[in-house]
Amino acid sequence: MTEGNELFARRIARIVEKTFETEGEKVHFQTARIPDERLPTGSRMQHKVAIGSDHRGVTLKKSLVEYLGELGHLVVDCGIAEGQTGDYPDIALSVAQKVARKICDFGIVIDAVGVGSAIAANKVKGIRAATCYDVDSARSSRLHNDANVLSLGADFVNRGLARRMVKLWLETPFEGGRHKRRIEKIERIEKEGLDAGV
């Protein structure tokens, strides 16, 4: 890349980051050319991904923020910063709000086990958060459940596995078909509660 192109790329990155940053949240934007093998192989689409963790998941979150940038995605970091402590319901709510309000396409939440963050995120209307521990469950959560938030347990998923899971999860489209009918039933339960009569 020439010096002029590098300067232009830095300017574009600053504009993008200033456009999407809000108080307490940082946006990371990767402008360098990414090798084709590192880009999502499905649609090659750039997604805007909200990500957050409590103090137990902050190291894994940092690694995934970097990796998502390498893949060419726009990342909204919902906290927390290294050295801070935080409760996973607060972080899950922040991520879920970004997805439910269509500010971000997808969300990723991380705590020690992944279950608590998923439970909290699923309380937000329109969120389908799935706790996954391997690539098969991550793929299935998108293919069959149209999950829009991925929940990871930092005590159970190492950095390499988490990266493989996130890449596959973002690449996998919702299959639709018979699964669409089931998602509609979930949405009816969400709307009508005990009166859904499923």
Backbone bond lengths (Angstrom), bond angles and torsions (degrees), N, CA, C in turn:
res aa  C-N    CA-C-N  psi(-1)  N-CA   C-N-CA  omega(-1)  CA-C   N-CA-C  phi
1 M - - - 1.459 - - 1.520 108.46 -
2 T 1.336 116.57 132.40 1.461 119.90 -179.48 1.517 109.91 -73.50
3 E 1.353 114.37 165.67 1.468 119.13 -179.57 1.521 111.45 -61.16
4 G 1.341 116.39 -39.61 1.468 120.25 178.91 1.515 111.90 -63.54
5 N 1.342 116.26 -41.47 1.467 120.22 178.90 1.521 111.36 -66.33
6 E 1.335 116.73 -38.35 1.460 120.57 178.78 1.529 110.83 -63.16
7 L 1.335 116.08 -42.68 1.464 120.68 178.46 1.524 110.47 -62.41
8 F 1.340 115.88 -44.89 1.460 120.35 178.23 1.529 110.84 -61.30
9 A 1.326 117.21 -42.57 1.473 121.47 -179.98 1.523 110.94 -62.58
10 R 1.339 117.21 -40.45 1.473 120.75 178.86 1.535 110.63 -65.06
11 R 1.331 116.02 -39.05 1.473 119.69 179.07 1.525 110.89 -64.64
12 I 1.317 116.06 -44.18 1.468 120.43 178.73 1.527 109.96 -61.68
13 A 1.321 117.46 -43.12 1.467 121.34 179.51 1.525 110.71 -59.97
14 R 1.346 117.06 -43.63 1.472 120.47 179.32 1.529 111.48 -63.25
15 I 1.332 116.51 -41.04 1.468 120.59 179.32 1.527 110.67 -62.99
16 V 1.332 116.11 -46.38 1.470 120.57 -179.87 1.524 110.46 -62.02
17 E 1.327 116.77 -45.96 1.461 120.55 -177.66 1.529 110.89 -63.49
18 K 1.341 117.58 -43.36 1.470 120.34 179.74 1.522 111.50 -67.22
19 T 1.327 117.14 -33.42 1.453 121.50 -179.38 1.522 111.83 -65.21
20 F 1.328 116.49 -41.28 1.463 119.87 -171.90 1.519 114.63 -100.65
21 E 1.324 118.56 -12.85 1.458 119.75 -178.94 1.519 110.73 -71.71
22 T 1.325 115.39 141.39 1.455 121.80 171.58 1.514 106.96 -127.76
23 E 1.308 116.61 171.62 1.465 120.84 -175.72 1.525 110.79 -57.27
24 G 1.313 116.21 125.57 1.455 121.79 177.38 1.511 115.06 83.23
25 E 1.329 117.61 0.43 1.458 120.69 -178.81 1.525 109.53 -127.20
26 K 1.311 115.12 136.53 1.457 119.68 179.29 1.519 109.34 -110.34
27 V 1.318 116.10 143.60 1.454 122.10 176.29 1.522 107.83 -110.43
28 H 1.319 116.53 132.52 1.463 121.51 178.38 1.521 107.67 -111.64
29 F 1.332 116.68 129.77 1.453 120.91 -177.77 1.518 109.09 -130.67
30 Q 1.317 116.03 126.51 1.460 122.00 -178.05 1.517 108.77 -98.86
31 T 1.320 118.38 121.46 1.460 120.31 -178.51 1.527 112.80 -107.10
32 A 1.323 117.68 -14.26 1.461 119.21 -179.62 1.518 110.34 -67.24
33 R 1.336 116.73 152.85 1.456 120.53 178.02 1.521 109.15 -65.50
34 I 1.324 115.34 130.33 1.455 121.35 -179.09 1.523 108.33 -100.71
35 P 1.333 119.03 131.21 1.469 119.90 177.05 1.524 110.28 -56.02
36 D 1.335 117.32 143.53 1.459 122.08 -176.15 1.522 112.63 -54.63
37 E 1.339 117.43 -36.04 1.463 119.29 -176.61 1.524 112.29 -69.59
38 R 1.328 118.10 -15.24 1.463 121.10 178.75 1.529 112.07 -92.16
39 L 1.351 117.10 -12.52 1.458 120.58 179.70 1.521 109.98 -81.38
40 P 1.354 118.01 152.93 1.463 119.77 175.88 1.519 109.68 -54.88
41 T 1.320 117.00 131.32 1.463 120.70 -173.11 1.513 112.96 -81.13
42 G 1.333 118.18 -18.50 1.456 120.09 -177.22 1.514 111.08 -72.72
43 S 1.292 117.02 -89.27 1.450 121.70 -174.09 1.530 112.72 -93.04
44 R 1.312 117.69 -9.86 1.464 122.31 -174.93 1.529 110.74 57.30
45 M 1.328 117.05 29.68 1.453 120.90 -178.05 1.520 111.03 -88.02
46 Q 1.321 114.19 147.15 1.456 119.38 172.18 1.521 107.32 -90.19
47 H 1.327 116.58 129.57 1.456 121.79 178.01 1.517 109.67 -111.23
48 K 1.316 114.89 155.89 1.455 120.78 170.81 1.527 106.27 -100.68
49 V 1.325 116.60 118.97 1.460 122.05 -171.42 1.527 110.18 -119.32
50 A 1.330 115.89 123.61 1.470 121.31 172.61 1.526 107.93 -87.71
51 I 1.315 117.40 135.09 1.459 120.56 -179.52 1.531 109.16 -139.43
52 G 1.327 115.39 141.63 1.453 119.73 178.23 1.513 111.03 -157.49
53 S 1.321 115.70 157.60 1.459 120.38 179.79 1.517 109.90 -148.98
54 D 1.320 115.28 159.07 1.462 119.24 167.76 1.531 107.43 -84.04
55 H 1.319 117.39 -174.00 1.467 120.81 -175.91 1.528 112.75 -64.37
56 R 1.335 117.31 -25.14 1.468 119.66 -179.88 1.536 112.09 -74.55
57 G 1.317 116.99 -20.64 1.456 119.68 -176.66 1.505 115.07 -112.20
58 V 1.335 117.31 7.84 1.462 119.79 -171.21 1.533 112.83 -66.03
59 T 1.316 118.63 -33.33 1.470 120.84 179.21 1.530 110.55 -67.84
60 L 1.322 116.22 -43.93 1.463 120.03 177.88 1.524 110.19 -65.92
61 K 1.311 117.42 -39.47 1.463 120.89 178.85 1.528 110.50 -59.93
62 K 1.317 116.98 -44.81 1.463 121.19 -179.78 1.525 111.11 -58.09
63 S 1.327 116.13 -42.19 1.460 121.05 178.56 1.529 111.15 -64.41
64 L 1.328 116.69 -40.99 1.463 120.05 -178.32 1.524 112.27 -72.66
65 V 1.331 117.73 -33.75 1.466 120.68 175.51 1.532 109.22 -59.23
66 E 1.311 115.84 -45.58 1.470 121.29 178.97 1.529 110.81 -62.78
67 Y 1.333 116.38 -45.47 1.464 121.50 -177.48 1.532 111.40 -65.87
68 L 1.317 117.00 -42.52 1.462 119.86 178.60 1.526 110.83 -61.20
69 G 1.325 117.46 -37.42 1.453 121.02 175.32 1.512 111.54 -63.63
70 E 1.333 116.03 -40.97 1.470 120.30 178.03 1.526 111.22 -62.56
71 L 1.321 116.61 -33.75 1.464 120.82 179.53 1.529 112.22 -77.90
72 G 1.332 116.99 -7.67 1.453 120.46 177.05 1.513 114.75 95.20
73 H 1.331 117.53 11.94 1.458 120.80 179.83 1.528 111.10 -90.29
74 L 1.319 115.85 154.30 1.457 122.61 175.04 1.524 107.27 -91.06
75 V 1.327 117.34 129.25 1.461 121.67 -172.79 1.522 111.09 -116.28
76 V 1.326 115.98 130.42 1.458 122.15 172.43 1.522 107.21 -108.02
77 D 1.321 116.33 111.74 1.464 122.41 -177.56 1.529 108.69 -86.83
78 C 1.320 116.38 111.95 1.470 122.22 -177.83 1.524 112.41 -92.27
79 G 1.310 118.41 12.33 1.463 122.06 177.44 1.518 110.80 97.21
80 I 1.314 116.78 175.10 1.454 125.41 -3.71 1.527 109.58 -95.16
81 A 1.333 115.88 171.65 1.460 120.10 177.61 1.522 110.11 -84.23
82 E 1.323 115.33 158.10 1.467 120.11 176.87 1.526 109.98 -58.38
83 G 1.329 115.93 139.76 1.452 121.16 179.24 1.514 113.58 88.94
84 Q 1.341 117.34 -10.23 1.460 120.64 177.29 1.524 109.79 -94.84
85 T 1.316 116.05 163.51 1.465 120.90 171.16 1.521 107.46 -117.85
86 G 1.316 115.55 152.81 1.462 119.17 -179.04 1.507 110.45 -162.49
87 D 1.327 115.33 159.12 1.462 121.39 179.54 1.523 109.91 -95.16
88 Y 1.336 115.74 133.44 1.464 119.49 -175.48 1.539 114.12 -59.94
89 P 1.347 121.34 -31.36 1.474 117.31 178.12 1.530 112.91 -62.56
90 D 1.327 116.88 -35.28 1.469 120.18 179.15 1.527 111.00 -64.97
91 I 1.320 115.94 -43.64 1.462 120.82 -179.26 1.526 110.17 -68.68
92 A 1.338 116.65 -43.55 1.469 121.01 179.98 1.529 110.46 -60.42
93 L 1.321 116.93 -41.00 1.462 120.94 178.92 1.525 110.76 -63.72
94 S 1.322 117.23 -43.70 1.460 120.92 -179.74 1.529 111.13 -60.49
95 V 1.330 116.57 -45.60 1.471 120.87 178.68 1.525 110.48 -65.90
96 A 1.331 116.87 -46.96 1.469 121.12 -177.36 1.527 111.60 -61.58
97 Q 1.317 116.98 -38.35 1.467 120.02 178.28 1.521 111.48 -61.07
98 K 1.326 116.86 -40.42 1.468 120.20 -179.41 1.526 110.73 -62.85
99 V 1.339 115.94 -37.88 1.468 120.07 -178.90 1.524 110.35 -76.68
100 A 1.319 117.37 -46.55 1.464 121.33 -178.10 1.525 111.84 -61.86
101 R 1.327 117.21 -34.92 1.467 121.60 -179.63 1.530 112.66 -88.13
102 K 1.335 116.12 6.32 1.477 122.63 177.89 1.521 113.40 64.40
103 I 1.333 116.49 21.43 1.465 120.34 173.88 1.528 108.36 -73.57
104 C 1.323 115.96 -34.84 1.466 122.99 177.32 1.522 109.45 -125.69
105 D 1.335 115.89 153.35 1.463 121.25 179.24 1.521 111.84 -77.14
106 F 1.324 115.83 -39.80 1.464 121.83 -176.58 1.521 109.99 -140.70
107 G 1.329 115.56 164.02 1.451 120.75 176.22 1.515 111.62 -134.05
108 I 1.326 115.37 152.66 1.464 122.10 175.30 1.520 107.51 -132.58
109 V 1.329 116.49 127.54 1.463 121.60 177.72 1.524 108.79 -121.98
110 I 1.328 115.80 144.35 1.464 120.75 -175.50 1.523 109.46 -137.01
111 D 1.318 115.55 129.86 1.460 121.40 168.31 1.530 106.71 -138.91
112 A 1.309 118.31 -162.52 1.470 119.67 -176.31 1.523 112.32 -66.38
113 V 1.333 116.95 -43.33 1.467 121.76 -175.18 1.523 112.19 -111.60
114 G 1.312 118.01 -30.45 1.456 122.18 179.56 1.514 114.60 98.00
115 V 1.310 117.40 -17.07 1.463 121.09 -175.89 1.526 111.25 -75.22
116 G 1.329 117.27 -47.68 1.455 120.76 -177.92 1.515 112.60 -59.44
117 S 1.315 116.86 -43.30 1.470 120.37 179.49 1.524 111.29 -63.83
118 A 1.333 116.60 -39.01 1.470 120.07 178.24 1.521 111.02 -65.11
119 I 1.333 116.72 -43.20 1.467 120.15 178.77 1.523 110.08 -59.70
120 A 1.324 116.44 -47.00 1.469 120.55 -179.48 1.529 111.13 -62.98
121 A 1.320 117.25 -47.16 1.470 120.62 -178.33 1.518 111.21 -62.20
122 N 1.334 117.08 -36.83 1.460 120.97 -178.14 1.524 113.68 -69.81
123 K 1.323 117.84 -9.80 1.461 120.50 175.26 1.525 111.83 -76.58
124 V 1.328 116.56 -13.24 1.470 121.67 179.66 1.524 108.76 -87.61
125 K 1.314 116.43 126.97 1.461 121.36 -178.13 1.523 110.91 -57.36
126 G 1.316 115.90 131.23 1.461 121.30 178.09 1.518 114.07 93.05
127 I 1.321 117.21 -4.08 1.468 120.45 -179.02 1.521 110.31 -96.57
128 R 1.323 114.18 135.07 1.465 122.00 173.22 1.530 106.40 -124.94
129 A 1.326 115.04 88.81 1.468 121.16 -177.53 1.519 109.65 -93.90
130 A 1.321 116.05 134.21 1.464 121.78 -179.10 1.520 110.28 -123.26
131 T 1.328 115.86 127.74 1.463 120.73 172.31 1.516 107.80 -83.75
132 C 1.324 117.08 122.36 1.469 121.53 -177.28 1.519 110.01 -126.92
133 Y 1.331 114.94 147.07 1.462 120.55 -178.16 1.529 113.21 -123.40
134 D 1.336 117.20 -2.44 1.470 120.44 178.70 1.522 109.06 -155.10
135 V 1.328 116.15 172.99 1.466 119.82 -175.63 1.527 111.33 -67.10
136 D 1.333 118.24 -32.48 1.460 120.40 -178.92 1.525 111.63 -67.04
137 S 1.324 116.97 -44.08 1.465 118.96 179.03 1.527 110.67 -68.80
138 A 1.325 117.48 -35.04 1.468 120.50 177.25 1.529 110.48 -63.87
139 R 1.322 116.25 -46.27 1.476 120.73 179.45 1.526 110.66 -62.29
140 S 1.328 116.20 -45.95 1.460 120.57 -178.61 1.521 111.96 -63.28
141 S 1.331 117.40 -35.65 1.462 120.17 -178.52 1.524 111.79 -64.26
142 R 1.316 117.01 -29.50 1.474 120.73 175.98 1.528 110.62 -85.76
143 L 1.318 116.58 -46.23 1.462 121.99 -174.72 1.528 111.69 -63.45
144 H 1.331 116.71 -45.44 1.465 121.32 -173.40 1.523 114.37 -103.33
145 N 1.329 117.65 -29.68 1.470 120.59 -173.49 1.518 113.81 -110.43
146 D 1.322 117.66 -3.62 1.467 122.69 -178.15 1.533 110.95 50.06
147 A 1.344 115.87 41.93 1.465 121.01 179.82 1.521 109.60 -59.19
148 N 1.335 115.98 135.52 1.460 119.53 177.59 1.530 112.11 -112.80
149 V 1.338 116.43 -3.47 1.464 121.56 172.67 1.522 108.22 -132.83
150 L 1.311 116.31 129.90 1.464 123.06 176.73 1.517 108.56 -103.11
151 S 1.329 116.24 127.04 1.461 120.77 179.68 1.526 109.35 -111.03
152 L 1.329 115.90 128.30 1.462 121.68 -176.63 1.523 111.17 -120.95
153 G 1.321 115.81 145.33 1.457 121.83 175.30 1.518 110.06 -103.10
154 A 1.314 116.36 111.91 1.469 120.61 -175.60 1.519 113.16 -64.27
155 D 1.329 117.85 -23.22 1.462 120.55 177.69 1.528 112.74 -79.60
156 F 1.333 117.21 -10.18 1.462 121.36 -175.19 1.518 113.90 -119.94
157 V 1.332 117.49 -17.07 1.467 121.94 -175.82 1.520 109.03 -122.94
158 N 1.329 117.27 119.17 1.469 118.84 178.91 1.526 110.62 -81.52
159 R 1.327 115.86 173.99 1.455 121.15 -174.01 1.527 112.71 -59.96
160 G 1.318 117.25 -45.99 1.461 120.61 -178.22 1.518 112.17 -62.79
161 L 1.318 116.46 -45.98 1.466 120.30 179.25 1.528 110.06 -65.28
162 A 1.314 117.48 -42.21 1.465 120.59 179.73 1.524 110.90 -59.56
163 R 1.310 116.90 -41.20 1.470 119.65 179.34 1.529 110.98 -64.45
164 R 1.336 116.99 -43.47 1.464 119.61 178.22 1.527 111.02 -62.58
165 M 1.326 116.03 -41.58 1.457 120.52 179.86 1.521 111.66 -63.44
166 V 1.326 116.81 -46.85 1.458 121.21 -178.13 1.522 111.03 -63.30
167 K 1.318 117.48 -43.75 1.471 121.12 179.84 1.524 110.61 -60.61
168 L 1.329 116.53 -49.14 1.456 120.67 -179.50 1.524 111.11 -65.21
169 W 1.322 116.70 -40.31 1.463 121.37 -178.98 1.529 110.93 -61.25
170 L 1.321 117.13 -43.59 1.460 120.87 179.82 1.527 112.59 -71.58
171 E 1.316 116.97 -27.05 1.463 121.14 -179.18 1.526 113.03 -81.53
172 T 1.318 117.52 -22.70 1.464 121.34 -171.09 1.528 111.18 -85.24
173 P 1.340 117.06 121.35 1.472 119.71 177.75 1.533 110.89 -83.50
174 F 1.308 116.16 159.59 1.459 121.91 173.49 1.521 108.50 -69.43
175 E 1.324 116.16 132.29 1.465 121.50 -175.03 1.524 112.64 -74.67
176 G 1.322 117.35 -28.35 1.462 119.79 -178.89 1.520 111.31 72.52
177 G 1.327 116.71 -143.30 1.461 120.88 179.70 1.524 111.97 59.87
178 R 1.331 115.65 -131.93 1.470 120.16 -178.52 1.528 111.83 -62.22
179 H 1.323 116.64 -24.68 1.465 120.13 -179.78 1.532 111.59 -71.39
180 K 1.322 116.83 -28.72 1.473 120.76 178.20 1.519 110.15 -61.97
181 R 1.330 116.53 -41.69 1.462 120.29 178.50 1.526 111.13 -60.76
182 R 1.305 116.36 -38.11 1.460 120.75 -179.36 1.529 111.76 -71.57
183 I 1.318 116.08 -38.02 1.471 119.71 175.80 1.522 109.91 -63.70
184 E 1.325 117.04 -39.32 1.470 120.60 177.71 1.525 111.02 -61.99
185 K 1.333 117.39 -35.98 1.467 120.70 176.70 1.527 111.08 -66.91
186 I 1.328 116.22 -39.60 1.473 120.15 176.28 1.525 109.69 -61.67
187 E 1.325 116.40 -42.85 1.461 120.45 -179.91 1.526 111.40 -64.55
188 R 1.344 116.36 -35.05 1.460 119.17 177.21 1.527 110.80 -67.33
189 I 1.312 116.98 -40.84 1.473 120.37 176.01 1.524 109.69 -60.61
190 E 1.328 115.96 -43.63 1.468 121.13 179.40 1.532 111.48 -59.25
191 K 1.316 115.62 -39.15 1.475 121.40 -176.80 1.525 112.12 -80.04
192 E 1.343 117.05 -43.28 1.456 120.96 -169.84 1.530 113.72 -106.35
193 G 1.329 117.09 -10.63 1.456 120.17 179.49 1.511 113.05 60.89
194 L 1.318 117.89 -132.74 1.461 122.94 -176.81 1.528 112.74 -66.07
195 D 1.324 116.35 -15.52 1.463 120.20 -179.68 1.517 112.48 -90.19
196 A 1.339 117.95 4.88 1.459 120.94 -175.48 1.525 111.67 -65.10
197 G 1.324 117.97 -32.56 1.465 121.93 177.38 1.509 114.17 62.50
198 V 1.322 116.07 38.32 1.464 120.19 -179.23 1.515 109.80 -70.83
